[in-house]
Amino acid sequence: MMKMTKVAAAALLLSVSAAPVMAQKLSPAVIAIVDMDRIVNESAAGKQAGTELQTKISGLQSRASNLQTQLKTDADAIQQGQANKSLAGAQLEQRARAFQEKQQAAQQELGRLENDVQRSRQYVIQQIDAAAQPIITQVMRERGASIVLAEGATVQHSASLDITTDVITRLNTSLPRVSTTPPAAPAQQQQQ
């Protein structure tokens, strides 16, 4: 009797493993497309931040121009002193060293200012992205989409799939402006 049970179990096992496996049927994917660059650039918060960032960039360019003028004046004075022999020896070395230090300080200052502008840009994008994500999810659900792709990840798509304008409209209501002043950088980053 025990042999019969083992044989029956083996036969049952073979019949189950030979049966076709039923694949889970997936519903067709409904895709939506969103252009985050447009959201950042065309939203009210993005435009407001863009204006403020442009002011910072103009200040940076102005400062760079002033530093460049100062350095050129100093370099010209050193060259003229060499040419007319009013600068020589230790005095020339001292002026050249001071010029190099001033040049390095100017480069460091401009580097810090450029870094500040970049951090501000990143902070603006971070704020807009954080506010846009729940809106994207909401529009996705309303449209019955199962996936949202970045516009840049598509080769071609129908304009009817693009939800960017809806997201911008809602974002303008929920986030009309953002801060362009990022939180203070950790001490280690500030030293670099």
Secondary structure, DSSP 8 states (H G I E B T S, - for coil): -HHHHHHHHHHHHHHHHHS-----------EEEE-HHHHHHHSHHHHHHHHHHHHHHHHHHHHHHHHHHHHHHHHHHHHHHHHTTSS-HHHHHHHHHHHHHHHHHHHHHHHHHHHHHHHHHHHHHHHHHHHHHHHHHHHHHHHT-SEEEEGGG-S---GGGB-HHHHHHHHHHH-S---SS-----HHHHH-
